[in-house]
Amino acid sequence: MDAEENLHPPKLKREAGLLQVVTYGVGNIIGAGVYVLVGVAAGITGNSIGLSFLAGAFVALFTGLSYAELSAMYPRAASEYLYLGRAYGNRAIAFMTEWMMIVAETVAIATVVLGFSQYFQTFFAVPTGLIAVALLFILTLISIIGIKVSLKLNTVLSVVAIIGLIIVIAAGAGKIGSVNYFSPSNGVSGIFAASALIFFAYLGFDNIANLAEETKDPKKTLPRGLLIAMAISTLLYVLVGVSAVGLVPWQELSASEAPLALVASKAFGPTAYYVLAIIALLTTFNTALVLLIAGSRAIYGMAREGALPRSLEHISRHTHTPVHASVFLLIITLLFLSIGNIGTIAEIASAGSLVVFALVNLSVLHLRRTAPHLHRPFRAPLNIKWFSVTSLLGVISCLALLTSFKTESLLLALSLPISGIILHLILKKGRILEVDGGLHENSK
């Protein structure tokens, strides 16, 4: 069997079309951001939460366009590793960037399962830690069973998530415009501070790139799916934000552990509270599932490129999924659950992701200048000759949002690249890194 696997190693299956990519993207994006963090964000900026969602959307869009261009050029897993590697031909920079993204995704998973635990306690008095650990094991098992099963479940749960947000929008529709959305409780700085936290709600668009090897016609499907998913999520987020503060005072919203369920109950009675709580459970379940899928594919992709131990590259012949990478991701996610505080975990994930996104935007600019001959199936708009205006705005906006974080969260996030460099040197010294991974392909 070992000889057969060496001759014909199993591969990931191309099961995802445009609909699956869009629902996968929506499932990645919609989740903890609205169902858990909207109350925390309202406490920072008050009635201007809609503006914070909009500001976060613009930052995400600039970087999303860069991901769309690069994912069409390099439709493979471990996306950030490839993008930075192809742009700069430097394994250490590429490893550091992808490691930061993996850790940020891991922290995001921890945030989402804790959010699930909070809503779960609406029905059962079970310790949040126990719920979170049990959920992680269940989700890892589902992700290992097969991508086709996971995508079908994701499609159904993404529709459920959208229905939940539509219920909230309908609940507050009659109150839209009843408060001043342009009067933030903590001034303009409060809007941007909330945007920095809310940016966590948009994390997930980048994960679409890691579905490349399981997507049909990825050079066309990935950019389209990414942008459509972002547009749907942004529209729903802004409408939910303005509807929520129109119906429930922001002070009350910020004090609730189930803020959107509270909004629905104000309009439709106590039963609606439990309906939204159930939808929130299913939504956060779905978000954690797709984050686990994306994270395991990133780990698998790095192992295949020789940047992580080869054992993590293993693909099951029965399920065609990266089993070892999935188990490894489960282990490191369990470590982050010990932090416990959702706001702190979300800030670390957002700050780490913003650093990575700035580097990805810089990669587009560098590749545009140094490799203009490369075929680009999708090209980000607003260009001055080779220069991408949206990528520059992506860099600036990411760095600007970083200034809004608490010092301790920022320091923890900025420690991620240091840990990545240390890990890379350890693996290199141990001669675990074996291949170049095509980092210098652009020079050919």
TIKENU-702112 format. One record per residue (C-alpha): residue number from 1; x, z negated, y. Coordinates in pm, 1 decimal. Example, Ala and Ser with C-alpha at 12.3 -4.5 7.8 and 13.67 -1.06 7.14 Angstrom:
<martors>
+-----+----------+----------+----------+
! seq !        x !        z !        y !
+-----+----------+----------+----------+
!   1 !   1230.0 !   -780.0 !   -450.0 !
!   2 !   1367.0 !   -714.0 !   -106.0 !
+-----+----------+----------+----------+
</martors>
This chain:
<martors>
+-----+----------+----------+----------+
! seq !        x !        z !        y !
+-----+----------+----------+----------+
!   1 !      0.0 !      0.0 !      0.0 !
!   2 !    285.4 !    -80.3 !    241.6 !
!   3 !    440.1 !    263.2 !    183.1 !
!   4 !    103.5 !    428.4 !    239.8 !
!   5 !     51.1 !    237.6 !    564.9 !
!   6 !    393.0 !    344.0 !    688.3 !
!   7 !    312.9 !    710.9 !    618.3 !
!   8 !    -45.3 !    699.9 !    748.4 !
!   9 !    -88.5 !    393.6 !    970.7 !
!  10 !   -449.8 !    317.3 !   1066.9 !
!  11 !   -552.4 !    401.2 !   1422.8 !
!  12 !   -814.3 !    289.5 !   1671.5 !
!  13 !  -1136.5 !    491.8 !   1645.3 !
!  14 !  -1275.9 !    703.4 !   1930.6 !
!  15 !  -1634.1 !    575.4 !   1940.3 !
!  16 !  -1709.5 !    540.1 !   2314.3 !
!  17 !  -1883.5 !    805.7 !   2523.6 !
!  18 !  -1966.6 !    785.4 !   2895.9 !
!  19 !  -2267.8 !    554.6 !   2843.8 !
!  20 !  -2062.8 !    313.6 !   2633.5 !
!  21 !  -1777.1 !    315.8 !   2886.7 !
!  22 !  -2019.8 !    243.8 !   3173.7 !
!  23 !  -2196.9 !    -37.6 !   2987.9 !
!  24 !  -1859.4 !   -173.2 !   2872.9 !
!  25 !  -1747.2 !   -172.4 !   3237.5 !
!  26 !  -2069.3 !   -333.9 !   3361.9 !
!  27 !  -2042.7 !   -588.9 !   3081.2 !
!  28 !  -1685.5 !   -664.4 !   3191.2 !
!  29 !  -1772.5 !   -695.8 !   3558.6 !
!  30 !  -2111.7 !   -870.4 !   3554.1 !
!  31 !  -2102.0 !  -1218.6 !   3409.0 !
!  32 !  -1935.0 !  -1535.0 !   3530.7 !
!  33 !  -1896.6 !  -1393.7 !   3880.2 !
!  34 !  -2267.9 !  -1397.0 !   3959.2 !
!  35 !  -2410.7 !  -1635.7 !   3703.5 !
!  36 !  -2151.6 !  -1909.0 !   3757.0 !
!  37 !  -1950.9 !  -1860.8 !   4076.9 !
!  38 !  -2224.9 !  -1756.4 !   4320.2 !
!  39 !  -2302.5 !  -2120.9 !   4391.4 !
!  40 !  -1937.2 !  -2208.2 !   4456.7 !
!  41 !  -1901.8 !  -1906.8 !   4687.9 !
!  42 !  -2219.4 !  -2000.1 !   4877.8 !
!  43 !  -2066.2 !  -2342.1 !   4943.2 !
!  44 !  -1769.6 !  -2170.9 !   5113.0 !
!  45 !  -1942.7 !  -1910.8 !   5329.6 !
!  46 !  -2310.0 !  -2012.8 !   5340.2 !
!  47 !  -2562.9 !  -1739.5 !   5414.2 !
!  48 !  -2286.3 !  -1476.0 !   5450.1 !
!  49 !  -2229.4 !  -1455.7 !   5075.6 !
!  50 !  -2355.5 !  -1095.5 !   5074.9 !
!  51 !  -2076.6 !   -998.9 !   5314.6 !
!  52 !  -1826.0 !  -1169.8 !   5086.2 !
!  53 !  -1951.6 !   -967.8 !   4790.9 !
!  54 !  -1922.3 !   -650.2 !   4998.8 !
!  55 !  -1568.6 !   -734.7 !   5110.9 !
!  56 !  -1468.3 !   -801.0 !   4751.6 !
!  57 !  -1621.3 !   -467.4 !   4650.7 !
!  58 !  -1407.4 !   -271.9 !   4898.2 !
!  59 !  -1090.6 !   -435.3 !   4768.8 !
!  60 !  -1196.6 !   -359.3 !   4411.9 !
!  61 !  -1288.4 !      1.2 !   4500.1 !
!  62 !   -947.9 !     86.3 !   4651.1 !
!  63 !   -771.1 !    -43.3 !   4342.3 !
!  64 !  -1037.1 !    103.2 !   4113.2 !
!  65 !   -957.2 !    451.5 !   4245.2 !
!  66 !   -590.2 !    395.3 !   4161.3 !
!  67 !   -683.6 !    287.8 !   3808.6 !
!  68 !   -909.2 !    592.9 !   3776.8 !
!  69 !   -620.7 !    827.1 !   3867.0 !
!  70 !   -366.5 !    656.3 !   3641.7 !
!  71 !   -602.3 !    610.5 !   3345.6 !
!  72 !   -669.0 !    984.6 !   3344.3 !
!  73 !   -294.0 !   1055.9 !   3354.8 !
!  74 !   -201.5 !    799.7 !   3086.2 !
!  75 !   -507.2 !    732.7 !   2864.6 !
!  76 !   -352.8 !    464.1 !   2642.3 !
!  77 !   -384.2 !     89.3 !   2585.4 !
!  78 !   -157.5 !   -157.1 !   2771.4 !
!  79 !   -242.2 !     36.6 !   3086.4 !
!  80 !    -46.6 !   -159.8 !   3348.2 !
!  81 !    264.6 !   -160.1 !   3128.5 !
!  82 !    251.4 !    218.0 !   3110.1 !
!  83 !    169.0 !    272.0 !   3477.5 !
!  84 !    453.9 !     57.2 !   3609.3 !
!  85 !    688.5 !    178.6 !   3338.9 !
!  86 !    623.6 !    546.1 !   3406.2 !
!  87 !    646.7 !    494.4 !   3779.9 !
!  88 !    970.6 !    297.5 !   3790.4 !
!  89 !   1127.1 !    348.9 !   3447.2 !
!  90 !   1202.3 !    -22.6 !   3431.3 !
!  91 !   1097.3 !   -215.5 !   3121.8 !
!  92 !   1131.8 !   -560.4 !   3285.3 !
!  93 !    898.2 !   -470.0 !   3574.4 !
!  94 !    649.7 !   -310.0 !   3335.9 !
!  95 !    656.7 !   -609.2 !   3101.6 !
!  96 !    620.4 !   -858.9 !   3386.1 !
!  97 !    317.6 !   -673.7 !   3524.2 !
!  98 !    133.4 !   -637.3 !   3195.0 !
!  99 !    212.8 !   -996.5 !   3097.9 !
! 100 !     59.7 !  -1116.0 !   3425.8 !
! 101 !   -249.9 !   -912.8 !   3351.7 !
! 102 !   -279.9 !  -1046.7 !   2997.7 !
! 103 !   -248.3 !  -1405.8 !   3121.2 !
! 104 !   -499.6 !  -1338.9 !   3399.8 !
! 105 !   -743.2 !  -1192.7 !   3146.0 !
! 106 !   -686.1 !  -1493.0 !   2920.8 !
! 107 !   -764.2 !  -1727.2 !   3210.3 !
! 108 !  -1072.2 !  -1518.0 !   3287.1 !
! 109 !  -1194.8 !  -1558.7 !   2928.7 !
! 110 !  -1150.6 !  -1934.9 !   2959.3 !
! 111 !  -1353.0 !  -1929.9 !   3283.6 !
! 112 !  -1636.5 !  -1732.0 !   3127.8 !
! 113 !  -1669.7 !  -1944.8 !   2814.8 !
! 114 !  -1676.4 !  -2258.6 !   3031.5 !
! 115 !  -1954.3 !  -2094.4 !   3233.5 !
! 116 !  -2136.9 !  -2026.6 !   2907.0 !
! 117 !  -2097.5 !  -2393.5 !   2816.4 !
! 118 !  -2256.2 !  -2506.3 !   3144.5 !
! 119 !  -2566.0 !  -2293.7 !   3085.8 !
! 120 !  -2574.4 !  -2398.0 !   2719.3 !
! 121 !  -2606.8 !  -2760.8 !   2830.2 !
! 122 !  -2934.2 !  -2665.0 !   2996.1 !
! 123 !  -3078.9 !  -2666.2 !   2642.7 !
! 124 !  -2849.5 !  -2886.2 !   2433.0 !
! 125 !  -2642.3 !  -3192.1 !   2523.0 !
! 126 !  -2319.5 !  -3076.1 !   2357.7 !
! 127 !  -1972.5 !  -3130.4 !   2511.5 !
! 128 !  -1860.1 !  -2820.9 !   2705.3 !
! 129 !  -1520.4 !  -2815.0 !   2535.7 !
! 130 !  -1674.6 !  -2801.3 !   2188.8 !
! 131 !  -1912.3 !  -2522.9 !   2290.6 !
! 132 !  -1629.8 !  -2320.1 !   2445.7 !
! 133 !  -1403.5 !  -2346.8 !   2140.9 !
! 134 !  -1684.2 !  -2253.0 !   1899.8 !
! 135 !  -1779.1 !  -1955.3 !   2116.5 !
! 136 !  -1420.8 !  -1828.0 !   2125.0 !
! 137 !  -1398.6 !  -1827.1 !   1745.8 !
! 138 !  -1733.1 !  -1645.7 !   1711.4 !
! 139 !  -1640.4 !  -1382.2 !   1969.8 !
! 140 !  -1299.3 !  -1320.7 !   1815.1 !
! 141 !  -1465.9 !  -1263.0 !   1477.7 !
! 142 !  -1709.9 !  -1012.2 !   1631.9 !
! 143 !  -1427.0 !   -825.2 !   1809.6 !
! 144 !  -1237.5 !   -799.9 !   1479.1 !
! 145 !  -1537.8 !   -667.1 !   1283.5 !
! 146 !  -1515.6 !   -331.0 !   1462.9 !
! 147 !  -1535.4 !   -157.5 !   1800.7 !
! 148 !  -1859.0 !     27.5 !   1712.9 !
! 149 !  -2045.2 !   -297.8 !   1645.6 !
! 150 !  -1893.9 !   -458.4 !   1956.6 !
! 151 !  -1990.5 !   -165.5 !   2181.0 !
! 152 !  -2348.6 !   -159.3 !   2051.7 !
! 153 !  -2384.1 !   -530.6 !   2114.8 !
! 154 !  -2223.5 !   -486.1 !   2456.4 !
! 155 !  -2470.0 !   -210.9 !   2552.4 !
! 156 !  -2771.0 !   -427.3 !   2466.0 !
! 157 !  -2635.4 !   -737.0 !   2641.9 !
! 158 !  -2532.3 !   -537.9 !   2950.9 !
! 159 !  -2892.7 !   -421.7 !   2988.3 !
! 160 !  -3004.9 !   -785.5 !   2952.2 !
! 161 !  -2757.5 !   -887.4 !   3225.6 !
! 162 !  -2892.7 !   -624.8 !   3462.9 !
! 163 !  -3251.3 !   -733.1 !   3390.7 !
! 164 !  -3153.9 !  -1090.1 !   3478.7 !
! 165 !  -3010.6 !   -984.2 !   3813.6 !
! 166 !  -3318.0 !   -771.2 !   3885.2 !
! 167 !  -3534.1 !  -1081.1 !   3825.3 !
! 168 !  -3328.2 !  -1272.4 !   4083.1 !
! 169 !  -3350.4 !   -983.4 !   4331.1 !
! 170 !  -3728.0 !   -963.0 !   4278.9 !
! 171 !  -3755.3 !  -1339.7 !   4326.0 !
! 172 !  -3591.1 !  -1329.5 !   4666.4 !
! 173 !  -3701.5 !   -981.9 !   4778.1 !
! 174 !  -3971.2 !  -1117.1 !   5006.5 !
! 175 !  -3720.1 !  -1346.7 !   5176.8 !
! 176 !  -3450.4 !  -1086.7 !   5244.1 !
! 177 !  -3375.3 !  -1099.6 !   5615.9 !
! 178 !  -3518.4 !  -1450.4 !   5656.1 !
! 179 !  -3172.9 !  -1598.7 !   5725.4 !
! 180 !  -2881.0 !  -1485.1 !   5940.3 !
! 181 !  -2630.9 !  -1321.4 !   5703.6 !
! 182 !  -2380.6 !  -1279.3 !   5986.1 !
! 183 !  -2339.8 !  -1649.7 !   6057.9 !
! 184 !  -2090.9 !  -1783.4 !   5801.3 !
! 185 !  -2081.8 !  -2161.4 !   5763.7 !
! 186 !  -1701.0 !  -2163.8 !   5790.0 !
! 187 !  -1650.0 !  -1869.7 !   6023.4 !
! 188 !  -1490.4 !  -1534.2 !   5939.3 !
! 189 !  -1217.3 !  -1709.9 !   5743.1 !
! 190 !  -1491.3 !  -1849.7 !   5517.3 !
! 191 !  -1612.6 !  -1497.6 !   5437.9 !
! 192 !  -1264.5 !  -1394.3 !   5324.3 !
! 193 !  -1204.7 !  -1722.2 !   5141.4 !
! 194 !  -1527.6 !  -1664.9 !   4947.2 !
! 195 !  -1426.7 !  -1300.8 !   4892.5 !
! 196 !  -1101.8 !  -1414.7 !   4734.5 !
! 197 !  -1302.3 !  -1623.6 !   4487.8 !
! 198 !  -1578.0 !  -1364.6 !   4447.9 !
! 199 !  -1314.3 !  -1103.2 !   4368.1 !
! 200 !  -1313.1 !  -1267.7 !   4026.4 !
! 201 !  -1665.3 !  -1126.2 !   3988.5 !
! 202 !  -1521.3 !   -773.2 !   4005.3 !
! 203 !  -1242.9 !   -832.2 !   3755.6 !
! 204 !  -1306.4 !   -616.3 !   3453.2 !
! 205 !  -1304.5 !   -267.7 !   3605.8 !
! 206 !   -934.7 !   -254.3 !   3516.6 !
! 207 !  -1013.8 !   -330.7 !   3151.7 !
! 208 !  -1188.5 !      3.3 !   3114.1 !
! 209 !   -843.7 !    166.7 !   3104.2 !
! 210 !   -755.5 !    -33.5 !   2792.3 !
! 211 !  -1046.0 !    131.4 !   2607.9 !
! 212 !   -865.6 !    467.8 !   2639.5 !
! 213 !   -774.0 !    509.7 !   2273.1 !
! 214 !  -1130.8 !    437.7 !   2162.9 !
! 215 !  -1291.8 !    673.0 !   2417.2 !
! 216 !  -1397.4 !   1033.2 !   2365.2 !
! 217 !  -1232.3 !   1273.6 !   2614.2 !
! 218 !  -1072.2 !    978.3 !   2801.5 !
! 219 !   -915.4 !   1186.5 !   3080.8 !
! 220 !  -1264.0 !   1267.0 !   3211.8 !
! 221 !  -1472.5 !    981.2 !   3074.3 !
! 222 !  -1258.2 !    688.1 !   3191.7 !
! 223 !  -1249.9 !    769.1 !   3567.7 !
! 224 !  -1620.7 !    852.6 !   3573.1 !
! 225 !  -1721.0 !    546.6 !   3374.4 !
! 226 !  -1502.9 !    317.4 !   3586.1 !
! 227 !  -1647.5 !    431.4 !   3919.0 !
! 228 !  -2008.9 !    432.8 !   3797.7 !
! 229 !  -1973.8 !     80.3 !   3656.7 !
! 230 !  -1826.2 !    -43.3 !   3986.3 !
! 231 !  -2104.7 !    116.7 !   4190.9 !
! 232 !  -2379.8 !    -37.9 !   3976.4 !
! 233 !  -2218.6 !   -382.4 !   3982.1 !
! 234 !  -2157.9 !   -380.8 !   4359.2 !
! 235 !  -2518.1 !   -286.7 !   4439.8 !
! 236 !  -2653.0 !   -560.4 !   4215.5 !
! 237 !  -2407.9 !   -820.9 !   4348.4 !
! 238 !  -2488.8 !   -767.7 !   4715.3 !
! 239 !  -2864.4 !   -767.4 !   4653.2 !
! 240 !  -2838.3 !  -1083.5 !   4443.6 !
! 241 !  -2632.5 !  -1255.5 !   4714.3 !
! 242 !  -2875.6 !  -1187.1 !   4998.3 !
! 243 !  -3178.9 !  -1261.4 !   4779.1 !
! 244 !  -3040.6 !  -1594.6 !   4657.7 !
! 245 !  -2964.2 !  -1745.6 !   4999.4 !
! 246 !  -3290.1 !  -1609.3 !   5137.2 !
! 247 !  -3492.2 !  -1806.1 !   4883.1 !
! 248 !  -3274.4 !  -2116.5 !   4827.7 !
! 249 !  -3074.6 !  -2291.3 !   5104.0 !
! 250 !  -2705.5 !  -2231.2 !   5045.6 !
! 251 !  -2638.4 !  -2605.9 !   5037.6 !
! 252 !  -2876.1 !  -2645.1 !   4743.6 !
! 253 !  -2740.4 !  -2333.9 !   4576.9 !
! 254 !  -2383.9 !  -2460.9 !   4595.2 !
! 255 !  -2481.4 !  -2790.7 !   4432.1 !
! 256 !  -2640.9 !  -2626.6 !   4126.6 !
! 257 !  -2460.7 !  -2563.4 !   3796.0 !
! 258 !  -2711.9 !  -2286.0 !   3717.0 !
! 259 !  -2761.5 !  -2127.4 !   4062.5 !
! 260 !  -2940.0 !  -1805.9 !   3966.0 !
! 261 !  -3172.8 !  -1987.2 !   3729.5 !
! 262 !  -3258.4 !  -2213.2 !   4023.3 !
! 263 !  -3339.8 !  -1908.5 !   4240.2 !
! 264 !  -3572.2 !  -1763.3 !   3975.8 !
! 265 !  -3749.7 !  -2097.5 !   3927.3 !
! 266 !  -3823.4 !  -2122.7 !   4301.0 !
! 267 !  -4016.9 !  -1796.3 !   4285.8 !
! 268 !  -4165.4 !  -1789.8 !   3936.3 !
! 269 !  -4183.8 !  -2154.2 !   3829.6 !
! 270 !  -3997.2 !  -2374.8 !   3578.6 !
! 271 !  -4027.4 !  -2124.6 !   3292.9 !
! 272 !  -3820.4 !  -1872.1 !   3489.3 !
! 273 !  -3537.5 !  -2126.8 !   3510.1 !
! 274 !  -3502.1 !  -2127.7 !   3133.2 !
! 275 !  -3544.5 !  -1750.5 !   3106.1 !
! 276 !  -3256.5 !  -1699.0 !   3350.9 !
! 277 !  -3051.1 !  -1965.2 !   3176.4 !
! 278 !  -3090.1 !  -1774.9 !   2847.7 !
! 279 !  -2999.4 !  -1446.2 !   3017.2 !
! 280 !  -2697.8 !  -1614.3 !   3174.0 !
! 281 !  -2592.2 !  -1733.8 !   2828.8 !
! 282 !  -2616.5 !  -1382.3 !   2687.0 !
! 283 !  -2438.7 !  -1233.3 !   2988.0 !
! 284 !  -2144.6 !  -1469.5 !   2980.5 !
! 285 !  -2128.3 !  -1423.2 !   2601.9 !
! 286 !  -2103.6 !  -1048.4 !   2657.2 !
! 287 !  -1842.3 !  -1077.2 !   2931.3 !
! 288 !  -1622.0 !  -1297.7 !   2715.8 !
! 289 !  -1656.2 !  -1048.6 !   2429.2 !
! 290 !  -1545.8 !   -746.7 !   2631.8 !
! 291 !  -1259.8 !   -945.2 !   2789.5 !
! 292 !  -1139.8 !  -1036.9 !   2440.3 !
! 293 !  -1157.4 !   -672.8 !   2334.4 !
! 294 !   -963.0 !   -557.6 !   2640.7 !
! 295 !   -703.4 !   -833.5 !   2613.1 !
! 296 !   -636.4 !   -768.5 !   2245.9 !
! 297 !   -593.5 !   -395.4 !   2316.6 !
! 298 !   -341.9 !   -472.7 !   2592.0 !
! 299 !   -142.6 !   -693.7 !   2354.5 !
! 300 !   -163.8 !   -428.2 !   2081.9 !
! 301 !    -49.8 !   -158.4 !   2324.9 !
! 302 !    251.4 !   -361.2 !   2437.0 !
! 303 !    348.2 !   -431.1 !   2075.5 !
! 304 !    326.9 !    -59.3 !   1995.5 !
! 305 !    551.5 !     15.9 !   2292.7 !
! 306 !    802.5 !   -234.9 !   2156.4 !
! 307 !    743.8 !   -488.4 !   2434.2 !
! 308 !    594.9 !   -757.9 !   2207.7 !
! 309 !    663.9 !   -842.5 !   1840.8 !
! 310 !    572.5 !   -553.9 !   1610.1 !
! 311 !    342.9 !   -771.6 !   1401.6 !
! 312 !     94.0 !   -766.8 !   1692.0 !
! 313 !     63.3 !   -389.2 !   1651.2 !
! 314 !   -111.5 !   -426.8 !   1315.7 !
! 315 !   -440.9 !   -237.1 !   1280.8 !
! 316 !   -679.1 !   -329.3 !    999.4 !
! 317 !   -751.3 !    -42.7 !    758.8 !
! 318 !  -1103.9 !   -175.0 !    709.5 !
! 319 !  -1215.1 !   -243.6 !   1067.8 !
! 320 !   -966.0 !    -30.0 !   1266.1 !
! 321 !   -916.5 !   -317.7 !   1508.6 !
! 322 !   -597.0 !   -502.8 !   1614.8 !
! 323 !   -651.0 !   -820.0 !   1412.3 !
! 324 !   -317.2 !   -989.9 !   1482.0 !
! 325 !   -343.2 !   -923.1 !   1855.9 !
! 326 !   -697.1 !  -1065.7 !   1858.7 !
! 327 !   -587.7 !  -1386.7 !   1686.0 !
! 328 !   -288.5 !  -1421.4 !   1920.7 !
! 329 !   -520.6 !  -1385.6 !   2221.9 !
! 330 !   -753.5 !  -1650.5 !   2076.2 !
! 331 !   -464.7 !  -1898.1 !   2049.6 !
! 332 !   -341.6 !  -1857.9 !   2407.9 !
! 333 !   -697.9 !  -1867.8 !   2544.9 !
! 334 !   -754.9 !  -2203.3 !   2376.0 !
! 335 !   -455.6 !  -2339.4 !   2568.9 !
! 336 !   -610.9 !  -2252.1 !   2907.5 !
! 337 !   -938.9 !  -2423.1 !   2823.3 !
! 338 !   -763.7 !  -2754.6 !   2876.7 !
! 339 !   -765.7 !  -2694.3 !   3255.7 !
! 340 !  -1141.8 !  -2744.1 !   3254.3 !
! 341 !  -1221.9 !  -2670.8 !   3622.2 !
! 342 !  -1394.9 !  -2333.9 !   3664.2 !
! 343 !  -1305.6 !  -2290.8 !   4032.5 !
! 344 !   -934.4 !  -2354.0 !   3973.1 !
! 345 !   -919.0 !  -2127.6 !   3667.5 !
! 346 !  -1100.5 !  -1848.0 !   3852.8 !
! 347 !   -859.4 !  -1871.4 !   4146.5 !
! 348 !   -555.5 !  -1846.2 !   3916.6 !
! 349 !   -705.7 !  -1541.4 !   3741.6 !
! 350 !   -797.8 !  -1374.4 !   4071.4 !
! 351 !   -460.7 !  -1439.5 !   4237.6 !
! 352 !   -264.7 !  -1316.9 !   3936.1 !
! 353 !   -479.8 !  -1005.9 !   3912.5 !
! 354 !   -436.8 !   -931.1 !   4284.3 !
! 355 !    -57.4 !   -928.4 !   4243.7 !
! 356 !    -91.2 !   -685.0 !   3951.8 !
! 357 !   -337.7 !   -465.8 !   4142.0 !
! 358 !    -98.1 !   -442.0 !   4437.1 !
! 359 !    172.7 !   -321.8 !   4198.6 !
! 360 !    -62.1 !    -67.2 !   4037.3 !
! 361 !   -150.8 !     73.0 !   4381.3 !
! 362 !    219.8 !    100.3 !   4461.1 !
! 363 !    267.6 !    289.9 !   4134.1 !
! 364 !     23.0 !    557.7 !   4247.4 !
! 365 !    212.9 !    597.6 !   4575.3 !
! 366 !    548.1 !    610.7 !   4395.5 !
! 367 !    430.9 !    865.3 !   4136.7 !
! 368 !    270.9 !   1080.6 !   4406.3 !
! 369 !    608.4 !   1095.3 !   4585.5 !
! 370 !    848.9 !   1123.6 !   4291.8 !
! 371 !    640.0 !   1320.7 !   4039.6 !
! 372 !    400.3 !   1548.6 !   4229.4 !
! 373 !    416.9 !   1800.9 !   3943.8 !
! 374 !    237.0 !   1574.1 !   3695.9 !
! 375 !   -113.6 !   1680.6 !   3597.8 !
! 376 !   -377.1 !   1451.2 !   3749.9 !
! 377 !   -721.5 !   1510.1 !   3588.5 !
! 378 !   -863.0 !   1274.5 !   3854.3 !
! 379 !   -711.4 !   1234.3 !   4200.2 !
! 380 !   -807.6 !    948.1 !   4433.1 !
! 381 !   -966.5 !   1081.0 !   4757.5 !
! 382 !   -843.8 !   1044.7 !   5119.1 !
! 383 !   -494.9 !   1192.8 !   5098.0 !
! 384 !   -239.4 !   1300.0 !   5356.7 !
! 385 !    -41.7 !   1557.5 !   5158.2 !
! 386 !     95.5 !   1351.4 !   4864.4 !
! 387 !     18.3 !   1016.5 !   5027.7 !
! 388 !   -285.4 !    822.9 !   4897.5 !
! 389 !   -461.4 !    636.2 !   5179.3 !
! 390 !   -685.9 !    444.3 !   4935.8 !
! 391 !   -383.4 !    319.0 !   4738.4 !
! 392 !   -221.5 !    192.2 !   5059.3 !
! 393 !   -547.2 !     17.5 !   5153.5 !
! 394 !   -550.7 !   -127.3 !   4802.1 !
! 395 !   -205.4 !   -280.0 !   4852.7 !
! 396 !   -292.7 !   -419.9 !   5196.8 !
! 397 !   -630.0 !   -563.3 !   5091.0 !
! 398 !   -487.8 !   -727.5 !   4778.3 !
! 399 !   -210.2 !   -894.8 !   4975.4 !
! 400 !   -456.9 !   -998.8 !   5247.3 !
! 401 !   -687.1 !  -1168.3 !   4994.5 !
! 402 !   -390.3 !  -1356.1 !   4846.5 !
! 403 !   -351.0 !  -1543.1 !   5177.0 !
! 404 !   -696.6 !  -1698.1 !   5126.7 !
! 405 !   -607.5 !  -1894.6 !   4813.7 !
! 406 !   -524.6 !  -2261.7 !   4793.7 !
! 407 !   -150.2 !  -2321.0 !   4784.8 !
! 408 !   -151.8 !  -2477.4 !   4437.9 !
! 409 !   -354.7 !  -2191.0 !   4286.0 !
! 410 !   -129.4 !  -1934.0 !   4450.7 !
! 411 !    184.5 !  -2106.5 !   4323.7 !
! 412 !     43.7 !  -2120.2 !   3970.3 !
! 413 !    -47.7 !  -1751.7 !   3987.3 !
! 414 !    292.8 !  -1650.5 !   4125.0 !
! 415 !    458.9 !  -1839.6 !   3841.3 !
! 416 !    312.7 !  -1582.3 !   3602.4 !
! 417 !    568.8 !  -1307.3 !   3679.2 !
! 418 !    849.3 !  -1562.2 !   3636.6 !
! 419 !    714.8 !  -1656.2 !   3292.8 !
! 420 !    689.9 !  -1285.2 !   3212.3 !
! 421 !   1053.1 !  -1221.6 !   3301.8 !
! 422 !   1167.4 !  -1523.1 !   3097.9 !
! 423 !    963.2 !  -1410.6 !   2795.6 !
! 424 !   1098.9 !  -1055.1 !   2828.2 !
! 425 !   1457.6 !  -1181.3 !   2832.2 !
! 426 !   1392.6 !  -1403.7 !   2529.3 !
! 427 !   1243.2 !  -1115.4 !   2332.7 !
! 428 !   1521.0 !   -881.9 !   2442.0 !
! 429 !   1791.2 !  -1128.4 !   2343.7 !
! 430 !   1621.9 !  -1173.7 !   2008.3 !
! 431 !   1628.3 !   -795.2 !   1961.8 !
! 432 !   1252.5 !   -782.9 !   1917.5 !
! 433 !   1221.7 !   -500.7 !   2171.6 !
! 434 !   1302.7 !   -184.2 !   1979.0 !
! 435 !   1181.5 !    126.2 !   2159.5 !
! 436 !   1193.8 !    269.3 !   2507.0 !
! 437 !    821.5 !    340.4 !   2502.6 !
! 438 !    858.4 !    660.6 !   2704.3 !
! 439 !    913.7 !    477.5 !   3032.3 !
! 440 !   1130.7 !    759.6 !   3163.3 !
! 441 !    892.8 !   1038.6 !   3067.7 !
! 442 !    841.0 !   1146.4 !   3428.5 !
! 443 !   1200.8 !   1258.8 !   3454.0 !
! 444 !   1160.3 !   1509.3 !   3174.3 !
+-----+----------+----------+----------+
</martors>
